[in-house]
Amino acid sequence: MSGNRRKPAVALAVTAAIALFASACTGQSNSGASDDASKDTTINFWHGWSAPNEVKGIQDTVDAFEKAHPNIHVKVVGNMTDDKINQALRAGGSKAPDVVSSFTTNNVGKFCSSKAFVDLNPFLKKDGIDADATFPKAMNEYTQFDGVRCTVPLLGDAYGLYYNKDAFKAAGITSPPKTWSEFAADAKKLTKTKGDSYEQLGFMPNYHGYESTTEHYLGSWNPTYFDADGKSNIAKDPAFTSMLTNQKKLVDSLGGYRKLEKFRTGFGDEWGAKHPFHTGQVAMQMDGPWRLGMAEETKPKFEIGVAPMPVADDEADTYGKGYITGTIAGIAATSSKQNAAWELVKFMTTDTDAVVNFANAIHNVPSTLAALKSPKLKYDPRFKTFLDIAADPKSTTTPPSVNGGAYLTSLQNLGFDVEKGSQKDLKAGLEKTAKEIDAAIAQAK
């Protein structure tokens, strides 16, 4: 099971904590970067993983690093939230982290603009590492903000389509859908009603349906969230209108918002054995790479297929792309051992074997182009779908913002209103939401 699986509520909950975290470190980005990394030293590394296989995977990576760098000793602290990291950095001292990994890519804009984490560009340049040639395009984008690269990718997640092959066969569907129109038609064909509910639902389109958020859906389009001046572009880019319109049509064609919501409330927990895809209640599911292992562990009564998410009808030639996110690593601006810290960050994020071994250990997507092609990768053949999505230069992510993921919350709130029918004028809704996003960003600067 993936440690950096996305839990939107959790990601949003830490946003306030990061605001404090950021302000605590402002102005300290140039402190203490003169340590000698060749001398005997100890650094602190804090991460958020907690499952036994994840913790072991991290420790194995650190052990390999210490073997290659016998003078640098690493104290590892796991199961750390951004809130706990914030508190430690505010307190300072020898026990505070030097190297930090976070699951919250939405907060990279805060990390960079506030100088909570140091700019890694000089470190990369010093060691002759070309980030554009090292990391997949989307991962490269979400680890920097306004020309400052304060983080680097440390494994990733790609979103694809899981489908019930048995249900497909029964419905006469011979292959997974490649365009949104095919997807909508298949979802309807796979839906079997039962009284005022469903015996089987082709797909749960509602935004509360676990991973079916506005930003994940938009991975099937080619959205530009902000214009060249940093203003919200959602009311001008037709991708947003198209996605919101198509999602609403799918909701209506499958029985309407109320009927779907009533059915959804009977679903099992997203992270438990009774997930509706596992049980066969829904035939298709948008999800990340962790779902394959989780689903197979429940010994489902059907064969599971994995494919890229279908794309917008007018982008059929981009089929194979998807939405990308992942874990990030950075160096705390409060650290007095930044050169030694960089050696660990560089090893974990750019050493091909280190990246591959960690990816194998926790079943995440490797975060370098070389690791994605490594023959040492071990995975279920179906997992290759996610490797291909990650490597696809047409795959997209959500750009960093100075106030974190607040703009995504605003867009998601509009989506909620559109799907349930309370916002009937989509153009007006997008224009109002764009102004709301711009005002919030201006206030955060």
Buried (B, 14 or more C-beta within 10 A) or exposed (E): BBBBBBEBEEBBBBBEBBBBBBEBBEEBBEBBBEBEBEEEBEBBBBBBBEBEEBBEBBBBBBEBBBEEBEBBEBBBBBBBBBBBBBBBBBEEEEEBBBBBBBBBBBBBBBBBBBBBBBBBBEBBEEEEBEBEEBBBBBBBBBBBBEEBBBBBBBBBBBBBBBBBBBBBEBBEBEEBBBBBBBBBBBBBBBBBEEEEEBEBBBBBBBBBBBBBBBBBBBBBBBBBBBEEEBBBBBBBBEBBBBBBEBBBEBBBBBBEBEBBBEBBEEBBEBEEEEBBBBBBBBBBBBBBBBBBEBBEEBEBEBEBBBBBBBBBBBBBEBBBBBBBBBBBBBBBBBBBBBBBBBBBBBBBBBBBBBBBBBBBBBBBBBBBBBBBEBEEBEBBEBBEBBBBBBBBEBBBBBBBBBBBBBBBBBBBBBBBBBBBEEBEEBEEBBBBBBBBBBEBBEEBE
